[in-house]
Amino acid sequence: MGITLPEPQIFPNVNRIGWVLTGNLLFVSGHPPAALPGVKTEGKVNGDLSEKEGYDAARACATNILSTVQAALGNLDRVKRVVKLLGFINTNPGFNRQFAVMDGASDLFLEVFGPNAVSTRSAVGVLELARGIPIEVEAIFEVESEGIIRYIFL
């Protein structure tokens, strides 16, 4: 698809990690936008960034998440569906189109996973985000099991 994935997100403290796989659900921590050409990775939407630039930053968050999913699962083929997306959008007061910014992440997942990417979703406007990033996105994916057969002996 012509999407180059960045290195997986490295979390700066041992008290948190980028993902947890439990059962057939992969929970992915909040990710900032990947530093991709032309993508603004700092600032507020409807201030330092236009709505379109916010959309691009959300898409870059999704790209960052894909990198983590690939590292967690070995490849993206194990993803059955996107279950939930949650986006925090760093905005100036009065901006009320967080949903349109968050479409950047949803649209990229739709391109990658097709109809199985249509998910539940929340987009929340916030006054500040860590390190001044414009958006942070977290995700939950349903994944195929690795095909491991477990035997229980009684």
Residue, then its C-alpha position, 0 to 999 in steps of 0.5 A: m500500500g506504499i505505507t512505510l512503518p516507523e520503528p515501534q514506539i518506545f515507552p520511556n519508563v518501565n511502568r508502561i508498555g506499548w501493547v498488551l495481548t490478552g486472549n484475542l484482544l490486543f490493547v495498544s497504548g496511546h501513540p503520538p503522531a509518527a514523525l512523517p514528512g509534512v506532519k506536524t507533531e506539536g501544537k494545537v488543532n485550530g491554532d498551530l494546526s489546521e483541521k486538515e493538519g490535525y487529520d494528517a497527525a491522526r493518520a500518523c498516529a495510526t501509522n505509529i500504531l500499525s508499527t506497534v501492532q506489527a511488532a506485537l503480532g509479527n505481522l498485520d495479517r493476524v488482525k481480524r478487526v479494529v474494535k475501538l479507537l480513542g483519540f485525544i485531540n489537543t485543541n483551542p477552546g471553541f473547536n468542536r470538530q474533533f470527530a473530523v480530526m480523528d477521521g485521519a486514524s479511522d480512514l487509514f485503518l479502513e484502507v489497511f483492514g477494509p470493512n473490518a476497520v469500522s469500529t467503535r470510536s471516541a474523539v475527545g478535545v483536551l486543553e493539553l497533551a504531554r510534550g505538546i503533541p496535537i493528538e494521541v490515539e489508542a486502539i483495541f484490535e481483535v486478533e487471530s490466535e496463533g493456532i497454538i493447541r493447549y491440552i489440559f490433562l486431568 
